[in-house]
Structure formats: structure tokens, C-alpha cells
Amino acid sequence: MSSEELQQRISVEYAPLVALYQLLEDRGREPGSAAAPGPDWNSRLMALRALREGALPGDRDALAGALLDPAHRDVRQVAVVTSPDRLAELVAESVRLGERVLLFGDPARVPGGLLAVDAALRPVGPRWEEELQALRRDLLRLEQWPGDLAALEAAEAETARRQAAAAEEERRLKAELESLRAEREQASAATARAVEEREAAAAAELQAGAVAARCLETFTGARSAADAAARQSAAASSAAGEAARRLAEVEQRLAALRVEAASARQMQGDLGERLERARASLPEVTAEAERISGLAAEAEALRHATYYRLAGAESSLAAERKRQNFAQRLHLAPGRPQLSELRALVASRKLDAEQALARANELNEARQRAEGERAGLTAFLEQGGREMEAAREAQRRLTEELPRLEAELAPLAAEHERLAALAAEAAAEAARAAEPADRARAEGMAAEERLTAARAALSEAEAAVARAREHEPELDRRLAGCEAELERHEAAGAEAVAQARREQEAARETVERHRREIEELLAGEDEEAWRERASARRDLLADAPAEAAQVVCAAPDALPPGEYDVLFVDAAETVTDGDFLLGAVRTRRQVLVGTPEGGAPAAATVLRDLLDALHSLAGTVGTDGLTAGAAAERERLRPGLWEGHYAERHAKIVRRLSGLGLDPVAALERAVAERLETSLYRRCLDAVARPE
């Protein structure tokens, strides 16, 4: 069909709807009318004119074909979706393809990750604030970069200051310490003089001590004889005790060896049974491990084969996509049939590859378990053999040692009895030797009294030394305090310098981290260029959301200016042709989303009553079949509105429709039923359900 023929058909098919909109516009302009403002009928007339003249961004032929012949519409241009839940998915896919979306519907139906505005061009959803915050955060990071460098310089200066302060305080404390040490040496000289006097008193005490020593020597000689006798007695008792101990050890060792021999026999029997079971199981376990290894190798080979087949299919699909023209990539023209076949092949190859990978992983795990079991049995057989040999060796050793210990037992018992008798005799001799020592002890006590007097004199001399050393503790305390303070300062200074260095290192790490973040952020772009671009994007999001928006949500009578790539009509079962065309003539393709079981556009009862009243007043139809509403409307128009407001318009409509070869009354009635009370969505569904 040529462009002129299509334009003529649009004129014929939509002339009744144009007439209806003109009548509705006239009704809203009746003299003295105080009715609330209704829909903008003039904008609907302009949309119909744009459709007829082809003044629209999309394919006029495809749009007109869908409106006039839904059964043969181009589904790539005017799509029908019967699942309202898919609206968000379809809108997101269009945005992903770079299309600007116009949505007749609730902004809440737009996915949260998209930049959407409502009819007043106000941002809708969280995406705006998230992107703005990210841009502001990145710009702030660039602004803070000089401050990070300044903080690093300040940390380096603080480290140097703390090092200098610590060194100055250390010099002061060392000077004070040298002064205290000199004062301490003077006090030591005074003490030395007092010590000389004390040594003279000690000489006198030594003379008294010599007398006491001679008495002590006599006592010591007597005591030595007594101690010798006591030692002999103790030696005899010790020898008897040692014999008793050895006898007990041999008896205990003999009992322990008997228990150990029984335990070795039991362990040898148990270990032999376990080794026999392990030897019997090893061939079966080895065969199973080899079988699973073979299966794993086959599965690994299959995994590699399926992977290369998948890579080949994906390469073919990529090549086929490159062969598509621009219209096919935008889904404006039919795609190449090979593309669907290759997509199905890629999906099949991907499934095969995933299954092969899962099978290979499963068999590899089974192979590892089988190998581990075989290695465990082999190790047990080797270790068990060594343990069995050790058990046999222990059995031989115990067999040799038991008779020897039993032979030693009787001689040890006899030796113990002999030594016990000798110990009793030595104890009696020690008691007789202790009597001379007691007499010598009495004489020694008298000598000790004389020695005590000499020591009193020595104590007085010691007091003199103490008085000479009276100031030494204070000097020692001050000296120790100064040394401790020096140590504390060295530790505190080292900590302060270390803390400054840690702060300096933290500042350096912050600078390095921020440098890496900024380099990653800029990705090789000039900083000023990136800053200008990010600032422009931030200002666009904040000040001109309509330009940045990916989705514009609006009602048919509140459309913001501009053209769009795709129109989504939510609840399309309730949208009339005129409302649909308000958005369709400003978009390249359209998607009708609705519920097949949903309602329909509101009934045009008022318009029907107006048409019937006008037809009856013009004499086109009689008054017998008028409804009560139409009769009331006729009476309202007859006093003057008919002649002054509607008669000329009605006559022009009748002439225009008649000139197009239409029955005016039937054409207007059909336009009300098909264009105002039935949605394009419903007509498309009915066309699909209706047989050819």
C-alpha cells in the first residue's frame, strides 16, 4: 500500500473519531457552561493529524497497521504483553539497550535501579540519590587529596620535633646523674674512716674468740668421734635400707615383666588379626581406586571436549551477531534465522559443559577418597609389620630376663638380713661415743659468754660505722631515682618517637591508599577533565533530571515535551485510541501491557446521548427509539444550543463522512464502540483469538 493510499485509509477510518472529538470539544465550550475542565480533545486531534500525515519519529505504516488491522500488525513495532508483572523487566531491558522510555502508568512500577521522572519531571526512585552521593563522594575525595599531603608533612615535622626534645632531656638527666655520683664518692670516703676504727674493735673481739675456739676445738674432737660412730651406724642402716630397696625393686620388676609379657602376647595376637584383614582388603581397594581413576580421566577428557564445543558455538554466535545490520540489532527488522539456532546451540553446549564439569569434579573427589583409602591400608601394613616385629622382640627379651630376675631374688634376701644385724650393732656403739662430746659442750658455753662481751665492744664500733654512713642511703636513693628517671625518659622518649613514626606511617599509608583510589577513579583520565565531567553529571542529575532521565512516567494528558524511543502503556486494556496516540506519535515503537481479563475504557454514555440527540434534531433519525438520557439531552439542546452551537458542526460532520462514502450515523456509532469503548489492546487480543 502506497503512502497516499495509507493516508487516505487513515482519514476514512479515523474521520468519525475526529468528528467525535470535535463534538466533545464543542460540548466543553457551550455558552454559559461551568463544567470542570475535561480531557484535552484538541491534543488528540493533533495526534490523529500527525498519524495521518506521518509526522512522527517511528514507523507510521506499522503504527497505522496495528490500529487499523491488529491481526496483521508488526509485533516488533507494536507489541502486546499479557503479563503485567513483566512491565518492570521490559522497561529495564529497553533502558539497557540505550532506549529512552515513556511510560503511561504508575512511577512505582519502574525498577528501582533506573533514573525515572514523573509527569512534573520530578525524580522518582532511589537511583538518583545513590548516583549523586557517589559523584559527591568521589569529588570530595579529590578535594581532600591536598589535605592528606599536608597531614603527612605535619606528621614528619612532629616526628623530628619529638626526637629533638627527647635528646635534649636525655642530656640534662645524664649531667644530673654525674653530679650525684661525685657526691656519693665523697660520702664513701667518710665511711672508710669509720670502718678503720671498727677493725680495731674487731681485733679485740678476735682475741676473745681464740679462747672460745680452743674450747670449741676440744668439743669438736669429741663430737667428731661421736659423729664418726654415728656415721658408721648410719652407713650400716643405709646399707641395710639399700638392700631392702633392691630386694623390693627386683620383686616389683619381676611382677611388671610378667604383666608386660602377657600384654605383649595379647597385642601380638590382635595385631596379627588386623594385618590379615588389611592384606585381604588391599587388592579390592586397589582395584576400585584404579577403576575410579579411569572413570575420572574419561570424565576430564569429556569436560575438555564439551568446553571446546561450547567455545566454538559461542564464537559462531558472536560472528553471526556481527553479520546483523543496524536495524536487526535494534530489533527493527527481522533477525537472521541462523541467530536463533546458534543461541539454542550455545545453550545446549553450555548445559553439556556444566554437566561434564560436575561429573568430572564428582569422580575426582571419589578418586581422591579411593587413593586415600589404599594409601592408608598400605601404610598400616608397613607400620603393622614393624609393630609385629617389635612385639616379637619384646617377647624374646622378656623370656630371657624373667629367669635371671628370679635367680637374683634369693641372694638379695639373705644379704638384707645380714646388713640389718650389722646396723643394730653400729647404733649401740654411736650411743657410747656421744658421752665425751657432751662434757666438751659445757666448757664451750663458758667460753662463749666471754666472747659475747668482746662482741658488744665490736657492736659499738659498728654503730660508729653506721653513723658515718648515715647520708649514704639518701644519696643512693637520689642516685637510683635519677637513673630510673633516665631509664623512664629513654623508654618514654622512644615510645613518643615511635608513636610519631606510627602516625607518620599511617599518614603515608593514607596518602598511598588515596593515591591508588584516585588513580583507579581517574583510570588514566586527566584529573581536571574528570572533575569537569563528574561535576557536569552531578549538576545534570541535580538540576536537569528530565535530560538525565531514562524513563519518563506520565498520563496521556500531561506529557512533557520531547520524543522517545519506546512507549509502555500499563493497564492498556483501559486506554482508548486517542490516549494511546498521544504517546505513540512521539515514540518509535510501542508496548501494550495489560491483563486479558481486565476491564475496558469507560463507557461513553454522555457522548452517545449527545449523538442521538443531535441526530434526532437534524432529522437523521427519529425520536421514537431515543433513550431517556438522549431524550433529556435533546430537550436541553432544543431551546437554542442546537441552532446556535451544534447545527452547523453536525452538518459539516455529516457532509464530510458522506463524502468519504460512510453512513454518518453508523460510522459515528462504530467509532464510539471501537475507538472509545474498546482499547487497541483488546482488539489485538481478539484478532489473535479470531480465526483467519
MARLUMVO-999087 format. One record per residue (C-alpha): z, x, y. Coordinates in steps of 0.25 Angstrom, whole numbers, padded with zeros to 4 digits, always signed. Layout:
! MARLUMVO-999087
ZXY/...
***
This chain:
! MARLUMVO-999087
+0000+0000+0000/-0004+0006+0014/+0006+0007+0025/-0001-0004+0033/+0000-0013+0021/+0015-0010+0018/+0018-0012+0033/+0011-0026+0032/+0019-0030+0020/+0032-0026+0026/+0028-0034+0038/+0025-0046+0029/+0037-0045+0020/+0047-0042+0032/+0042-0051+0043/+0051-0062+0038/+0063-0053+0039/+0059-0048+0053/+0058-0063+0057/+0072-0066+0051/+0078-0054+0059/+0071-0059+0072/+0077-0073+0070/+0091-0067+0067/+0090-0058+0080/+0085-0071+0087/+0097-0079+0082/+0107-0068+0087/+0100-0069+0101/+0101-0084+0102/+0104-0088+0116/+0119-0090+0118/+0122-0084+0104/+0136-0078+0104/+0135-0073+0089/+0141-0060+0085/+0130-0048+0084/+0123-0048+0071/+0114-0038+0064/+0104-0031+0072/+0092-0038+0068/+0083-0030+0077/+0086-0017+0070/+0082-0024+0057/+0069-0028+0063/+0067-0013+0067/+0069-0009+0053/+0059-0018+0048/+0049-0013+0058/+0052+0001+0054/+0049-0003+0040/+0036-0009+0043/+0031+0002+0052/+0036+0013+0043/+0045+0019+0054/+0056+0025+0044/+0060+0038+0038/+0058+0034+0024/+0046+0029+0015/+0042+0016+0021/+0034+0012+0009/+0045+0014-0001/+0055+0006+0008/+0046-0005+0010/+0042-0005-0004/+0057-0007-0008/+0059-0018+0002/+0046-0026-0002/+0045-0023-0017/+0058-0018-0023/+0052-0018-0037/+0043-0006-0033/+0052+0001-0023/+0053+0017-0023/+0067+0019-0028/+0067+0033-0022/+0066+0027-0008/+0074+0014-0010/+0084+0016-0022/+0093+0005-0027/+0107+0009-0033/+0115-0002-0041/+0128+0006-0042/+0135+0006-0028/+0144+0017-0034/+0132+0027-0033/+0131+0026-0018/+0140+0038-0015/+0133+0047-0025/+0119+0043-0020/+0124+0046-0005/+0129+0059-0009/+0117+0063-0017/+0108+0059-0005/+0117+0068+0004/+0116+0079-0006/+0101+0078-0005/+0102+0080+0010/+0099+0065+0014/+0105+0058+0026/+0111+0045+0021/+0112+0032+0028/+0122+0022+0021/+0123+0007+0022/+0137+0006+0017/+0152+0010+0018/+0154+0024+0022/+0165+0025+0012/+0154+0025+0001/+0149+0038+0006/+0154+0050-0003/+0166+0058+0004/+0158+0071+0004/+0147+0067+0013/+0146+0066+0028/+0145+0052+0032/+0146+0043+0045/+0147+0029+0047/+0138+0020+0056/+0146+0025+0068/+0143+0039+0064/+0158+0042+0061/+0160+0052+0050/+0165+0046+0036/+0172+0053+0025/+0180+0066+0023/+0168+0075+0023/+0167+0076+0038/+0181+0081+0040/+0180+0091+0028/+0168+0098+0033/+0173+0098+0047/+0186+0104+0042/+0179+0115+0034/+0170+0119+0046/+0182+0119+0056/+0190+0128+0045/+0178+0138+0044/+0176+0139+0059/+0191+0141+0061/+0191+0152+0051/+0180+0159+0059/+0189+0157+0071/+0201+0163+0065/+0194+0176+0060/+0197+0184+0073/+0211+0180+0072/+0212+0185+0057/+0207+0199+0062/+0217+0199+0073/+0228+0195+0064/+0224+0207+0055/+0224+0217+0067/+0238+0212+0071/+0243+0214+0057/+0238+0228+0057/+0245+0231+0070/+0258+0225+0065/+0258+0234+0053/+0256+0246+0062/+0268+0242+0071/+0277+0239+0059/+0274+0253+0053/+0277+0260+0067/+0290+0252+0068/+0295+0256+0054/+0292+0271+0056/+0300+0271+0070/+0312+0264+0064/+0312+0274+0052/+0312+0286+0061/+0325+0280+0068/+0332+0278+0055/+0329+0292+0050/+0335+0298+0063/+0348+0290+0062/+0349+0294+0047/+0348+0309+0050/+0359+0307+0061/+0369+0301+0051/+0366+0311+0040/+0371+0322+0050/+0384+0315+0054/+0386+0313+0039/+0385+0329+0037/+0396+0331+0047/+0405+0321+0040/+0403+0329+0027/+0407+0342+0033/+0421+0336+0037/+0423+0330+0023/+0420+0344+0017/+0432+0350+0025/+0442+0339+0019/+0436+0342+0005/+0441+0357+0006/+0455+0352+0009/+0454+0343-0003/+0450+0354-0012/+0463+0362-0009/+0471+0350-0013/+0463+0349-0026/+0466+0363-0029/+0481+0360-0029/+0478+0348-0038/+0471+0357-0047/+0483+0365-0050/+0491+0353-0054/+0480+0349-0062/+0480+0362-0070/+0494+0360-0075/+0491+0346-0079/+0478+0351-0086/+0487+0361-0095/+0495+0349-0099/+0482+0341-0102/+0477+0353-0110/+0489+0352-0119/+0487+0337-0121/+0472+0339-0123/+0474+0349-0134/+0484+0340-0141/+0475+0328-0138/+0463+0336-0144/+0469+0338-0157/+0473+0323-0158/+0459+0319-0153/+0453+0328-0164/+0461+0321-0175/+0457+0308-0169/+0442+0312-0169/+0443+0316-0183/+0449+0303-0186/+0438+0296-0178/+0428+0304-0185/+0433+0301-0199/+0433+0286-0194/+0419+0287-0189/+0414+0293-0202/+0420+0282-0210/+0414+0272-0200/+0401+0278-0201/+0401+0278-0216/+0405+0263-0215/+0393+0261-0205/+0383+0268-0214/+0388+0260-0226/+0386+0247-0218/+0373+0251-0213/+0368+0254-0227/+0373+0241-0233/+0366+0234-0221/+0353+0241-0222/+0353+0238-0237/+0355+0223-0235/+0344+0224-0224/+0334+0231-0233/+0336+0221-0244/+0333+0209-0234/+0321+0217-0228/+0315+0219-0242/+0316+0204-0245/+0309+0201-0231/+0298+0211-0234/+0295+0205-0247/+0294+0191-0241/+0286+0196-0229/+0276+0203-0239/+0274+0190-0247/+0272+0182-0235/+0262+0191-0228/+0254+0193-0241/+0252+0178-0242/+0248+0177-0227/+0238+0189-0229/+0232+0182-0241/+0230+0169-0233/+0223+0177-0222/+0214+0184-0231/+0209+0171-0237/+0207+0165-0223/+0199+0177-0217/+0186+0174-0224/+0185+0160-0220/+0190+0162-0205/+0179+0174-0204/+0168+0165-0209/+0172+0154-0199/+0172+0164-0188/+0158+0169-0191/+0153+0155-0193/+0158+0150-0179/+0153+0163-0173/+0139+0160-0178/+0140+0146-0172/+0145+0151-0159/+0133+0161-0158/+0124+0150-0161/+0130+0141-0150/+0130+0152-0140/+0115+0154-0143/+0113+0139-0141/+0121+0139-0128/+0112+0150-0122/+0099+0143-0127/+0104+0130-0120/+0107+0137-0107/+0093+0143-0106/+0087+0130-0109/+0095+0124-0098/+0091+0135-0089/+0076+0133-0092/+0078+0117-0090/+0085+0119-0076/+0074+0129-0072/+0063+0119-0075/+0071+0108-0068/+0072+0117-0055/+0057+0121-0056/+0054+0106-0057/+0062+0103-0045/+0055+0113-0037/+0042+0107-0040/+0046+0093-0033/+0041+0090-0020/+0049+0087-0008/+0049+0072-0010/+0053+0073-0024/+0065+0082-0021/+0069+0071-0011/+0067+0060-0021/+0056+0054-0012/+0045+0056-0023/+0046+0054-0038/+0051+0067-0045/+0043+0075-0055/+0045+0069-0069/+0048+0083-0075/+0061+0083-0066/+0068+0072-0074/+0064+0078-0087/+0069+0092-0083/+0082+0086-0077/+0084+0079-0091/+0081+0092-0098/+0091+0100-0089/+0102+0090-0092/+0099+0091-0107/+0099+0106-0107/+0112+0107-0099/+0119+0098-0109/+0113+0106-0121/+0118+0119-0114/+0132+0113-0111/+0133+0109-0126/+0129+0122-0131/+0139+0129-0122/+0150+0120-0126/+0146+0123-0141/+0146+0138-0139/+0159+0138-0132/+0166+0130-0143/+0160+0139-0154/+0164+0152-0147/+0178+0147-0146/+0178+0143-0161/+0172+0157-0164/+0184+0164-0156/+0194+0156-0163/+0188+0159-0177/+0187+0174-0173/+0201+0174-0169/+0206+0168-0182/+0198+0178-0190/+0204+0190-0182/+0218+0184-0183/+0216+0184-0199/+0210+0198-0199/+0222+0203-0190/+0232+0196-0199/+0226+0202-0212/+0227+0216-0206/+0241+0215-0200/+0246+0208-0212/+0241+0219-0221/+0249+0229-0213/+0261+0220-0213/+0260+0219-0228/+0259+0234-0230/+0271+0235-0221/+0279+0225-0229/+0276+0233-0242/+0280+0246-0236/+0293+0239-0231/+0295+0234-0245/+0293+0248-0251/+0303+0254-0241/+0314+0244-0243/+0312+0246-0258/+0315+0261-0256/+0326+0260-0246/+0335+0250-0253/+0339+0258-0265/+0342+0270-0256/+0352+0262-0248/+0359+0256-0260/+0361+0270-0265/+0367+0275-0252/+0377+0263-0251/+0388+0268-0261/+0390+0283-0256/+0391+0277-0242/+0403+0268-0246/+0410+0280-0253/+0408+0289-0240/+0414+0278-0231/+0427+0277-0240/+0429+0292-0239/+0427+0293-0224/+0437+0281-0221/+0448+0289-0229/+0446+0301-0220/+0446+0293-0207/+0460+0288-0211/+0466+0302-0213/+0460+0307-0199/+0466+0295-0192/+0480+0299-0197/+0478+0314-0192/+0474+0310-0178/+0487+0302-0176/+0495+0315-0179/+0487+0323-0169/+0489+0314-0157/+0505+0317-0156/+0504+0331-0149/+0494+0325-0139/+0504+0314-0134/+0514+0325-0131/+0504+0333-0123/+0500+0320-0115/+0515+0318-0110/+0515+0332-0104/+0501+0330-0097/+0506+0318-0090/+0517+0326-0083/+0506+0336-0078/+0498+0324-0073/+0510+0320-0064/+0510+0334-0057/+0495+0333-0056/+0496+0319-0048/+0504+0326-0037/+0493+0336-0035/+0482+0325-0035/+0490+0318-0024/+0488+0330-0015/+0474+0330-0018/+0472+0316-0014/+0478+0319+0000/+0467+0329+0001/+0456+0319-0004/+0461+0310+0007/+0459+0320+0017/+0444+0321+0012/+0443+0306+0013/+0447+0307+0028/+0437+0317+0030/+0426+0309+0024/+0431+0296+0032/+0418+0295+0040/+0408+0299+0029/+0407+0284+0023/+0403+0279+0037/+0393+0290+0039/+0388+0287+0025/+0387+0272+0027/+0379+0274+0040/+0370+0285+0033/+0367+0275+0022/+0365+0264+0031/+0355+0272+0039/+0348+0276+0026/+0348+0261+0021/+0343+0257+0035/+0332+0267+0034/+0328+0262+0020/+0328+0248+0024/+0319+0251+0036/+0310+0258+0027/+0309+0247+0018/+0308+0236+0029/+0298+0244+0037/+0290+0246+0024/+0291+0231+0022/+0287+0228+0036/+0275+0237+0036/+0271+0231+0022/+0273+0217+0027/+0264+0220+0039/+0254+0226+0030/+0254+0214+0021/+0252+0205+0034/+0241+0215+0038/+0235+0214+0024/+0236+0198+0024/+0229+0198+0037/+0218+0207+0032/+0216+0198+0019/+0216+0186+0029/+0205+0193+0037/+0197+0197+0024/+0199+0183+0018/+0194+0176+0031/+0182+0186+0032/+0178+0182+0018/+0179+0168+0021/+0171+0169+0034/+0160+0177+0027/+0160+0166+0016/+0159+0156+0026/+0148+0162+0034/+0140+0166+0022/+0133+0177+0030/+0130+0168+0042/+0133+0173+0056/+0147+0168+0060/+0142+0162+0073/+0131+0155+0067/+0140+0150+0056/+0150+0146+0067/+0140+0138+0075/+0134+0131+0063/+0148+0127+0058/+0152+0123+0072/+0140+0114+0073/+0142+0108+0059/+0157+0105+0063/+0152+0099+0077/+0141+0091+0070/+0151+0085+0060/+0162+0082+0071/+0153+0077+0082/+0140+0072+0076/+0143+0066+0062/+0130+0058+0062/+0122+0070+0062/+0130+0077+0051/+0132+0064+0042/+0125+0064+0028/+0128+0049+0027/+0128+0038+0038/+0135+0025+0034/+0131+0013+0042/+0128-0002+0042/+0113-0007+0044/+0116-0012+0058/+0124+0001+0062/+0114+0012+0059/+0116+0025+0066/+0102+0031+0071/+0094+0041+0062/+0086+0042+0049/+0092+0045+0035/+0087+0049+0022/+0093+0038+0013/+0099+0025+0015/+0110+0020+0006/+0113+0005+0006/+0126+0001+0000/+0128-0013-0005/+0113-0014-0004/+0113-0028-0011/+0119-0034+0002/+0109-0027+0012/+0097-0034+0018/+0083-0028+0020/+0085-0027+0035/+0099-0020+0034/+0092-0011+0023/+0080-0008+0032/+0089-0003+0044/+0093+0009+0036/+0081+0010+0027/+0071+0012+0039/+0080+0024+0043/+0080+0031+0029/+0071+0038+0019/+0076+0031+0007/+0086+0020+0003/+0096+0018-0008/+0101+0004-0010/+0115+0004-0017/+0121-0009-0021/+0127-0018-0032/+0117-0026-0040/+0128-0037-0042/+0131-0037-0027/+0129-0047-0016/+0117-0049-0007/+0115-0049+0008/+0122-0061+0016/+0115-0074+0015/+0106-0077+0027/+0111-0091+0029/+0111-0091+0044/+0096-0085+0044/+0092-0096+0034/+0097-0107+0042/+0091-0101+0055/+0077-0100+0048/+0078-0114+0042/+0082-0120+0056/+0070-0112+0063/+0060-0117+0052/+0064-0131+0054/+0064-0131+0069/+0050-0124+0068/+0045-0135+0059/+0042-0125+0048/+0052-0132+0038/+0058-0146+0038/+0073-0149+0041/+0076-0157+0028/+0079-0144+0020/+0088-0137+0030/+0102-0133+0026/+0114-0137+0034/+0114-0123+0041/+0099-0123+0044/+0101-0137+0050/+0112-0133+0059/+0104-0121+0063/+0093-0130+0067/+0101-0138+0075/+0107-0126+0082/+0093-0121+0086/+0086-0134+0090/+0093-0136+0103/+0086-0124+0110/+0087-0112+0101/+0075-0115+0093/+0065-0117+0105/+0071-0106+0114/+0075-0095+0104/+0069-0097+0090/+0056-0105+0090/+0047-0094+0095/+0053-0084+0086/+0051-0093+0074/+0037-0096+0077/+0034-0081+0078/+0040-0079+0065/+0032-0090+0058/+0019-0085+0064/+0022-0070+0060/+0026-0074+0046/+0014-0083+0044/+0005-0073+0050/+0009-0064+0038/+0006-0075+0028/+0020-0079+0026/+0027-0092+0025/+0037-0091+0037/+0048-0099+0030/+0047-0094+0016/+0045-0079+0022/+0058-0080+0030/+0066-0087+0019/+0061-0076+0009/+0065-0065+0019/+0079-0071+0020/+0081-0071+0005/+0074-0058+0002/+0077-0049+0014/+0090-0055+0020/+0098-0061+0008/+0092-0051-0003/+0094-0036-0002/+0084-0025-0005/+0094-0020-0016/+0094-0034-0023/+0078-0035-0022/+0077-0021-0028/+0086-0024-0040/+0079-0038-0042/+0066-0030-0042/+0071-0021-0053/+0076-0032-0061/+0064-0041-0059/+0052-0038-0070/+0039-0034-0065/
***
